[in-house]
Amino acid sequence: MQYYGYAGKVLYIDLTTGQYRTEPLDMSMARKFIGGCGIGERLLYDILKPGINPLSPDNPIIISAGPLIGTGVPGANKIQMLTKSTVTADRARPKFFVPRASGGSRQFGTMMKSAGYDQIVITGQAKKPVYLKILDDDVEVCNADDLWGKRDIYETTDELTNRHKGAGVIAIGKAGENMVPFALCWVDHISHIGRNGGASVMGSKNLKAIVTLGTKRVNVWNPQRLKMLTVKAIREAMKTPRYKMRKTLERTWSLSPEWANLYPHRIFDDTLTGWSGCHGCVFACKNSHKIKDGEFAGGILKSRFWYTLNGRRLGLKDYRHAMRLVEVCNRQGICYLTLAAMIRFITRLYKRGLITSEDIDWL
């Protein structure tokens, strides 16, 4: 069958046995459910067994890419991660969410489609730390003892892209390894994914990372027409003023003179080291920052929202400390917005005398 937009195959991998197989994409299902979200959710519905624990080997992880990814359509880069969440939806009974998470990618989605796969379905549990290597038809469950517990997300991604030049990487940090419910994966060192519990489910499967690299071409119905429309869309997009994160920073602090003095507007530009974007996107909205002085000098963080974890929320009067906290969260793969809310909540309980130092292990 000739596929257009779709790569045409679904890859199934069992980490328990290390075996894999491929099946052709069911086009009747694809027409009905359309795209990475719809097809991924349909597959999860068919595979997921009722009542299983999210951290059990039977809980699948599905990585799904839509039909526009890999075709050159501007901005088509987001992949979906679907699994049964580790966060409970009901305190009284063990019921859990089954949400999906999406994340932009610099390489992963395009390389996954170029390798020939629209979806990757991962089941089972490895006996020891592993990472998945998917290089066209070469699919292998590889040893990850040198990565597990020893390398953070930045270091893991760098190591795997050095081993497999041009590859896309989804990786977890220590939070995922330890199955923290609000752990995160990073995609290609550029975007978060997995706040739905995917990172902790990867940890439960001893899966440190997924690597994709492909050399095939995704077919489209009318390449010349698509190229013409793509050029037109890019030209129109370039007329739009570039989105500046500093404007958000200015709005954040305009209501608080005290904190505006501690977190002046200029720190965004002073710490900015560059902008980057996801594959095919004309808006480079991903900004990187570097701590230039102080006790954490040299720290690097990649986040559009580091200033939202501000001193006003946590009482960090030195903005370098807020930057350092985000860097640590990013490297270890934990949602810093959730973490900040938890810290604030616990601090308030402590100040009101509702908990003691002993209750929080003398922190």
Buried (B, 14 or more C-beta within 10 A) or exposed (E): EEBEBBBBBBBBBBBEEBEBEBEEBBEEBBEEBEBBBBBBBBBBEEBBEEEBEBBEBBBBBBBBBBBBBBBBBBBBBBBBBBBBBBBBEEEEEEEBBBBBBBBBBBBBBBBBBBBBBBBBBBBBBBEEBBBBBBBBEEBBBBEBEEBBEEBBBBBBBBBBBEEBEEBBBBBBBBBBBBBBBBBBBBBBBBBBBBBBBBBBBBBBBBBBBBBBBBEBEBBBEEEEEBEEBBEEBEEEEEEEEEEEBBEBBEEBBEEBEEBBEBBEBEBBEEBBEEBBBBBBBBBEBBBBBBBBEBEBEEBBBBBEEBBBBBBBBBEBBBBBBBBBBBBBBBBBBBBBBBBBBEBEEBBEBBEEEEBEEEEEEEE
